[in-house]
């Protein structure tokens, strides 16, 4: 049967559909025989664009495969091609069609936020809901880069970075003041409002990339302080200038471009890597790599255009006035218009053919190629490990999904169970899960495992989300819990259970694999690449469980004792802290002192006092 005959053999009547199709702009959706959306596209002329899929001489392997699977189609008409771009992106995010290029990382990017308080605060911000009166600087490529910038700024500008609740409750300066990283605006008498605002203004100039202006201003202040014989203050300004000069020396990429995003692209063996460089206020804030999910035989133009649309129109992204791309997009004008409308100002695409744009693009492309080479090497290694594991286990078909459970706690407290997921490409972090374990005897790992399995594998679970293999980090006891759970499992698919028991010395390479049911052990050499894959998923589950346990333990440490007192809500806690001057003062207060707090009766004061003494 020819490709043409095959494409026409499905149940979709393309002729009848095209007969009454409008020529207006809009978005079209293609469905398979199960009713799943398999492709979403946009068009300036719907009839012309959709008709192109049903020509007799299709030259794209991807399009031929797509058309074979079409069972139904529908369209949504828009007023303009710009609206179609936005709607197409919304549908792609909603349906995640298998034949569309999908951007896997659509998280909003972090910013540095300078608040609009009387004594402004510097902090990290991520999201779209911005408060009024504040200023935002960025975006930065990662939360780490923001934290590193804030840490650096603490050494230069003594502007507070503490939470507002902590700031309001202070009665004396905290450790940051002792370390000369904050001027203690929270306590009267340590820094005047004009002096504090002066440091805020310098921090703002620094964040805007005006380091030279900051240094010049500090030099004037140092000279003025010296002439006034205020040598201590002059020394402070001298140290600030020294650190700023050091930062400028370390600024390895700089230029005259105030605001620009640059994207380099590398595409090999069906895998794409896009490297983004983000320039704001004449500074390169950092770079980030993206590996979108690309259907087989996709064209470069489609990969890049889909990335740009999904990246900028997903919300939470700062759209610069200039975007540098490695080649011209087919729908360049319409996409520029869509981004300009989203940004509220003109956005222009460039191909990086000259000067700084060319230098940045070459740098981004080199990084994309390097990252892709590393990625393909890792994929090749992981694929080989899967093949070896299938051989060891005598598996008849490719293993598509594996999961591993682990338990972490400290002396039975703050118990956390982790579930990590691996697919043929390695860790699949979108499906990672943590479970806070409650209501068990402290330290009972068996009960913790049973509760975690019950919460993970619920009745009616999607069979596609049930793993082929479920590894249990532990010996026969832990494995027995999993076996007991799956004896009553009513799901359509039951995973193969394998226990991973550590050797007596707990050294890597000495693990024992225990098969469920027979409890037979699977001997593997320490250098077996199949064992390396199992160690990888086991170590990842261990890391993920420990991280969750530490987070839970840290939250418990930060939790105020006042939060557990019956009858004391958020407003009363705030009133107690503000009136008494801090938590330590509340803890040491008498009934009579507590009674003086607005909103606290004698009866409540006695209850608070008794509770704090018994806690």
C-alpha positions in Angstrom: 0.0 0.0 0.0 1.4 3.5 -0.9 1.8 6.3 1.6 -1.1 8.1 -0.1 -3.4 5.1 0.2 -2.4 4.5 3.8 -3.0 8.2 4.7 -6.5 8.0 3.2 -7.3 4.6 4.8 -8.2 6.0 8.2 -11.6 7.1 9.2 -11.1 10.8 8.7 -12.8 12.3 5.6 -10.4 15.2 4.8 -12.3 16.2 1.7 -15.6 16.8 3.6 -13.7 18.6 6.3 -11.8 20.9 3.9 -14.9 21.7 1.8 -16.4 24.1 4.4 -13.2 25.1 6.1 -12.8 28.9 6.6 -9.8 30.9 5.2 -9.6 33.0 8.3 -6.6 32.7 10.8 -6.9 30.3 13.6 -5.8 27.2 15.4 -6.4 23.6 14.3 -6.3 20.4 16.5 -5.8 16.9 15.2 -7.1 13.8 17.1 -6.4 10.1 16.9 -9.0 7.3 17.1 -8.8 7.4 20.9 -9.8 11.1 21.0 -6.3 12.3 22.1 -4.9 15.5 20.6 -1.9 14.5 18.6 -1.0 17.8 17.0 -1.9 21.5 17.4 -1.0 24.1 14.7 -1.8 27.7 13.9 -2.4 29.2 10.5 -2.8 32.6 8.8 -5.2 30.9 6.4 -6.8 27.8 7.9 -8.0 26.2 4.7 -4.7 26.7 2.9 -2.6 25.4 5.8 -4.7 22.3 6.7 -5.1 21.4 3.0 -1.3 21.1 2.8 -1.4 18.0 5.0 -3.5 16.1 2.5 -1.5 16.6 -0.7 -0.6 13.6 -2.7 3.1 14.2 -2.6 4.0 14.7 1.1 7.8 14.9 1.4 8.1 15.0 5.2 8.3 11.6 7.1 6.9 13.2 10.2 3.9 14.7 8.3 3.1 11.3 6.7 3.2 9.6 10.1 1.0 12.3 11.6 -1.7 12.2 8.8 -1.9 8.4 9.1 -3.1 8.8 12.7 -5.7 11.6 12.1 -9.2 10.4 13.0 -10.8 13.8 13.6 -10.0 17.5 13.4 -11.5 20.8 14.7 -10.5 24.4 14.4 -10.8 27.6 16.5 -11.0 30.8 14.5 -9.1 33.9 15.7 -9.1 37.6 14.7 -5.5 37.6 13.8 -2.4 35.4 13.4 -1.0 37.0 16.6 -4.0 35.7 18.5 -3.5 32.3 16.9 0.1 32.2 18.2 -1.1 32.7 21.8 -4.0 30.2 21.5 -1.7 27.6 19.9 0.7 27.9 22.8 -2.2 27.5 25.4 -3.4 24.4 23.6 0.1 22.9 23.4 0.6 23.4 27.2 -2.8 21.9 27.9 -2.7 18.8 25.6 1.0 18.1 25.2 0.5 16.6 21.7 3.0 13.8 20.7 3.8 15.4 17.3 4.5 18.9 18.7 7.8 20.2 19.9 7.4 20.5 23.7 9.4 22.8 25.9 10.0 20.7 29.1 11.1 23.5 31.3 8.4 26.2 31.5 9.0 27.4 35.0 9.1 31.1 35.6 12.5 32.6 36.1 13.7 34.2 39.4 14.3 37.9 39.9 15.9 40.1 42.6 13.2 42.1 44.2 13.8 45.4 45.9 10.6 46.1 48.0 8.8 49.4 48.4 8.9 49.4 52.2 10.1 52.3 54.4 13.3 50.2 54.8 13.4 48.3 51.5 14.3 44.6 51.5 16.3 42.7 48.9 15.0 39.2 48.2 14.5 36.5 45.6 11.2 36.5 43.6 9.7 33.9 41.3 6.2 34.1 39.8 3.9 36.6 38.0 2.1 38.2 40.8 4.2 41.3 41.5 3.5 43.7 44.4 3.1 47.4 43.8 5.9 49.8 44.7 8.7 47.2 44.3 11.4 47.0 41.7 12.5 43.8 39.9 15.9 43.0 38.4 16.5 40.1 36.1 15.5 37.5 35.1 18.3 35.3 36.3 18.9 31.8 34.8 18.6 30.0 38.1 17.7 30.5 41.8 21.3 29.7 42.6 22.5 32.7 40.6 20.1 35.0 42.4 21.2 33.7 45.8 24.8 34.1 44.9 24.2 37.7 43.8 22.3 38.5 47.0 25.2 36.9 49.0 27.6 39.1 47.2 25.5 42.2 47.6 25.4 41.7 51.4 29.1 42.2 51.5 28.9 45.5 49.7 25.6 47.1 50.7 24.2 46.6 54.2 20.6 46.4 53.0 18.3 44.0 54.9 17.4 40.7 53.3 15.3 39.3 56.2 11.6 38.4 56.2 9.2 41.1 57.1 7.9 39.2 60.1 11.4 38.8 61.5 12.2 42.4 60.8 9.1 43.7 62.7 9.8 41.5 65.7 13.4 42.6 66.4 14.2 44.5 69.6 18.0 44.4 69.0 20.2 43.8 66.0 20.7 40.3 64.7 23.9 38.4 63.7 23.9 40.0 60.2 24.6 43.4 61.9 27.5 41.9 63.8 28.9 40.6 60.5 28.5 44.0 59.0 26.0 42.7 56.4 23.1 44.7 57.5 22.8 48.2 59.0 20.0 47.2 61.4 17.2 49.5 60.2 14.8 47.3 62.3 16.1 48.9 65.6 16.1 52.7 66.1 19.4 54.4 66.7 21.7 52.3 64.5 21.2 53.8 61.1 19.2 56.9 60.0 16.6 56.7 57.3 18.7 58.9 54.8 21.8 56.7 55.4 19.9 53.5 54.8 18.2 54.9 51.7 21.6 56.0 50.4 22.7 52.3 50.5 19.5 51.2 48.9 20.1 53.7 46.0 23.6 52.4 45.5 22.3 48.8 45.5 19.7 49.8 42.9 22.4 51.4 40.7 24.5 48.2 41.0 21.6 46.0 39.9 21.0 48.2 36.9 24.6 47.6 35.8 26.0 51.0 36.7 28.9 49.7 38.7 31.2 52.6 37.5 28.7 55.1 38.8 28.5 53.3 42.1 32.3 53.3 42.5 32.5 57.0 41.6 29.8 57.8 44.2 31.6 55.7 46.9 34.9 57.4 46.1 33.3 60.8 46.7 31.8 59.6 50.0 35.2 58.2 51.0 36.9 61.5 50.2 34.3 63.4 52.1 34.5 61.1 55.2 38.3 61.5 55.2 38.2 65.3 55.1 35.7 65.1 58.0 38.2 62.9 59.9 35.7 60.1 59.9 38.3 57.5 59.0 36.1 54.5 60.1 33.4 55.4 57.6 36.0 56.1 54.9 37.4 52.6 55.5 33.9 51.2 55.0 33.6 52.9 51.6 37.1 51.8 50.7 36.2 48.2 51.3 33.1 48.6 49.2 35.1 50.0 46.3 37.7 47.2 46.6 35.0 44.5 46.3 33.2 46.2 43.4 36.5 46.5 41.5 37.1 42.8 42.0 33.7 42.0 40.6 34.3 44.1 37.5 37.5 42.2 36.9 35.7 38.9 37.2 32.9 40.0 34.7 34.1 37.7 31.9 31.5 38.8 29.4 30.4 42.4 29.1 29.2 44.7 26.4 27.1 47.7 25.4 23.8 45.8 24.9 21.3 46.9 27.6 18.7 44.1 27.2 18.9 41.1 24.9 18.3 37.3 24.9 20.5 35.2 22.6 19.7 31.6 21.7 22.1 29.1 20.1 20.8 25.8 18.6 22.4 22.4 18.1 20.4 19.5 16.6 21.7 15.9 16.1 20.2 12.4 16.1 16.7 13.7 16.8 17.8 15.6 19.9 17.9 19.4 20.2 19.7 21.6 22.6 19.0 25.3 22.8 21.4 27.5 24.9 20.1 30.8 26.1 22.2 33.8 27.2 20.4 36.5 29.1 21.8 40.1 29.0 20.2 42.7 31.2 21.5 46.2 32.1 24.7 45.6 30.0 25.5 42.4 32.1 25.4 38.8 31.2 23.3 37.4 34.0 24.0 33.8 33.0 23.0 31.1 30.6 20.7 28.1 30.6 20.3 25.0 28.4 17.0 23.7 27.2 16.3 20.2 25.7 12.8 20.3 24.2 11.0 17.1 23.4 11.3 16.9 19.6 9.2 14.5 17.4 11.2 12.5 14.9 12.1 14.2 11.6 11.2 17.7 12.8 12.5 20.7 10.8 14.9 23.1 12.5 12.5 26.0 11.9 9.7 24.2 13.7 11.9 23.4 16.6 13.2 26.9 17.1 9.8 28.6 16.5 8.0 26.2 18.9 10.6 26.9 21.5 10.4 30.7 21.2 6.5 30.7 21.3 6.4 28.4 24.3 9.2 30.0 26.2 8.0 33.6 26.0 4.2 33.1 25.9 4.0 30.8 28.9 3.9 33.6 31.4 6.4 34.7 34.0 9.2 35.4 31.4 10.7 38.8 30.8 10.5 39.6 27.1 13.5 41.7 26.0 13.4 44.3 23.2 16.0 42.3 21.3 16.1 38.5 20.6 19.0 37.0 18.7 18.4 33.7 16.9 20.7 31.6 14.7 18.4 31.9 11.6 15.3 33.7 10.4 12.0 32.2 11.3 9.4 31.6 8.6 6.8 33.4 10.7 9.2 36.1 12.0 6.9 39.1 11.5 3.8 37.5 13.1 5.8 36.2 16.0 7.5 39.6 16.6 4.0 41.1 16.6 2.8 38.5 19.1 5.7 39.1 21.5 5.4 42.8 21.1 1.8 42.6 22.1 2.6 40.4 25.1 5.5 42.7 26.2 3.6 45.9 25.6 6.6 47.3 23.5 8.4 46.5 20.3 10.3 43.3 20.2 12.8 42.7 17.3 14.5 39.5 16.1 18.1 39.5 14.9 20.3 36.8 13.3 23.5 37.9 15.0 25.4 38.8 11.9 27.6 41.5 13.3 29.4 43.0 16.3 28.4 41.9 19.8 25.3 40.0 18.7 27.5 37.8 16.5 30.0 37.2 19.4 27.2 36.3 21.8 25.5 34.0 19.3 28.8 32.2 18.6 29.2 31.7 22.3 25.6 30.4 22.7 26.0 28.0 19.8 29.3 26.6 21.1 27.7 26.0 24.5 24.7 24.3 22.8 26.9 22.0 20.8 29.0 21.1 23.9 25.9 20.4 26.0 24.3 18.3 23.3 27.5 16.2 22.9 27.5 15.5 26.6 23.7 14.8 26.6 24.0 12.3 23.7 26.9 10.6 25.4 24.9 10.2 28.6 21.8 8.9 26.7 24.0 6.3 24.9 25.4 5.2 28.2 22.0 4.9 29.8 20.6 3.0 26.8 23.4 0.5 27.1 22.7 0.0 30.8 19.0 -0.6 30.1 19.9 -3.3 27.5 22.2 -5.0 30.0 19.6 -5.0 32.7 17.0 -6.4 30.3 19.5 -9.2 29.5 20.2 -9.9 33.2 16.5 -10.1 34.1 15.6 -12.0 30.9 13.1 -9.2 30.1 11.2 -9.9 26.9 10.4 -6.3 26.0 12.0 -2.9 26.6 11.8 -1.6 30.1 10.0 1.8 29.8 9.6 2.9 33.4 11.3 2.1 36.7 10.6 3.5 40.2 12.5 3.2 43.5 11.3 3.9 47.1 13.4 4.9 50.1 12.7 6.0 53.7 14.6 8.8 55.6 14.2 9.9 59.2 16.2 10.9 62.3 15.5 8.6 65.2 12.1 8.1 63.8 11.2 11.8 63.6 10.0 13.7 60.5 9.9 10.5 58.4 9.8 11.1 54.6 9.4 8.5 51.9 10.7 9.2 48.4 9.6 7.8 45.0 11.9 8.5 42.0 11.2 7.6 38.4 13.5 6.6 35.5 12.6 6.2 31.9 14.7 5.3 28.9 16.4 8.7 29.0 17.3 8.5 32.7 15.7 10.4 35.7 12.2 11.6 35.0 11.9 14.3 37.6 8.4 15.5 36.7 7.0 12.3 38.3 9.2 12.3 41.4 7.1 12.2 44.6 7.7 12.7 48.4 5.4 11.5 51.1 5.4 12.8 54.7 4.7 9.8 56.8 2.4 10.3 59.8 0.6 8.1 62.4 3.2 5.3 62.7 5.5 4.1 65.5 8.7 6.3 65.3 11.4 4.4 63.4 9.1 1.7 62.0 10.4 1.6 58.4 8.1 -1.2 57.4 5.0 0.7 58.3 6.4 3.8 56.6 7.0 1.8 53.4 3.5 0.3 53.6 2.0 3.8 53.9 4.0 5.2 51.1 3.0 2.4 48.7 -0.7 2.9 49.6 -0.5 6.6 48.8 1.4 6.0 45.5 -0.6 3.2 44.1 -4.2 4.1 44.4 -7.2 2.3 42.9 -7.8 3.4 39.3 -4.2 4.6 38.8 -3.2 5.2 35.2 -1.6 2.0 33.8 0.9 4.2 31.9 2.1 5.5 35.2 2.6 2.0 36.7 6.3 1.0 36.5 7.6 -2.1 34.8 10.0 -2.6 37.8 9.7 -1.3 41.3 12.9 -1.3 43.3 12.7 -1.3 47.1 15.7 0.1 48.9 16.2 -2.5 51.7 16.3 -6.2 52.4 13.7 -8.9 52.6 11.7 -7.1 55.3 11.1 -4.1 53.2 10.4 -6.2 50.1 7.8 -8.2 52.1 5.9 -5.0 52.8 5.7 -4.3 49.0 4.7 -8.0 48.3 1.9 -7.8 50.9 0.6 -4.6 49.4 0.5 -5.9 45.8 -1.3 -9.1 46.8 -4.5 -7.1 47.1 -3.6 -4.7 44.2 -6.6 -4.3 41.9 -4.7 -2.5 39.1 -4.5 -3.5 35.5 -0.7 -3.9 35.7 1.5 -5.1 38.6 5.2 -4.1 38.6 8.0 -6.5 39.1 9.3 -6.1 42.6 13.0 -6.2 43.3 14.7 -5.5 46.7 18.1 -3.8 46.7 19.9 -4.9 49.9 23.2 -3.3 50.8 26.1 -5.5 51.7 27.4 -5.8 55.3 30.0 -3.1 54.6 27.4 -1.0 52.7 30.0 -0.3 50.0 28.9 0.3 46.3 29.2 -2.9 44.2 28.3 -5.2 47.0 24.5 -4.8 46.7 22.3 -7.9 46.5 19.2 -7.9 44.3 16.3 -9.9 45.7 13.4 -11.0 43.4 9.9 -10.9 44.8 8.1 -14.2 45.3 11.1 -16.6 45.2 13.4 -14.2 47.1 16.2 -15.5 44.9 19.2 -13.3 44.7 20.6 -12.0 41.4 24.4 -12.0 41.3 25.9 -9.1 39.5 29.6 -8.1 39.2 30.7 -4.9 40.7 31.6 -3.5 37.3 28.3 -4.5 35.7 26.6 -1.6 33.9 23.2 -3.0 34.8 24.2 -2.8 38.5 25.4 0.8 37.8 21.9 1.7 36.6 20.3 0.2 39.7 22.8 2.0 41.9 21.9 5.2 40.1 18.2 5.0 40.7 18.8 3.8 44.3 21.2 6.6 45.1 18.8 9.1 43.5 15.9 7.9 45.7 18.2 8.1 48.7 19.2 11.7 47.8 15.6 12.7 47.2 14.4 11.2 50.5 17.2 12.9 52.5 16.5 16.2 50.9 12.8 16.0 51.8 13.6 14.9 55.3 16.0 17.8 55.8 13.5 20.3 54.5 10.8 18.9 56.8 13.2 19.0 59.8 14.2 22.6 58.9 10.6 23.7 58.8 10.0 22.1 62.2 13.0 24.1 63.6 11.6 27.3 62.2 8.1 26.6 63.4 7.2 28.9 66.3 6.1 27.4 69.6 3.2 29.9 69.5 1.6 28.2 66.5 0.5 25.2 68.6 -1.3 27.1 71.3 -5.0 26.5 71.2 -7.0 29.8 70.7 -4.0 31.8 69.4 -4.3 32.5 65.7 -2.0 34.4 63.4 -3.2 37.9 64.5 -2.8 37.2 68.2 0.7 35.7 67.5 1.7 38.8 65.6 0.3 41.0 68.4 2.2 39.0 71.1 5.5 39.3 69.2 5.1 42.9 68.3 4.0 44.0 71.8 6.6 41.8 73.7 9.4 42.5 71.3 10.2 39.0 70.1 9.7 35.3 70.8 12.2 35.0 73.6 10.4 37.8 75.5 7.1 36.0 75.0 8.6 32.8 76.3 9.9 34.5 79.5 6.8 36.6 80.1 4.6 36.3 83.2 0.9 36.0 83.2 0.5 39.6 84.1 2.8 40.7 81.3 0.9 38.6 78.7 -2.3 40.0 79.9 -1.2 43.5 78.9 -1.0 42.5 75.2 -4.0 43.9 73.3 -6.6 41.1 72.6 -5.3 38.8 75.4 -7.6 38.2 78.3 -6.5 37.0 81.7 -7.9 33.5 80.9 -6.0 33.3 77.6 -2.8 34.7 79.3 -2.9 31.9 81.8 -3.5 29.3 79.0 -0.5 30.7 77.0 1.7 30.8 80.1 0.8 27.2 81.0 1.3 25.9 77.5 4.7 27.5 77.0 5.9 26.1 80.4 4.7 22.6 79.5 6.0 22.6 75.8 
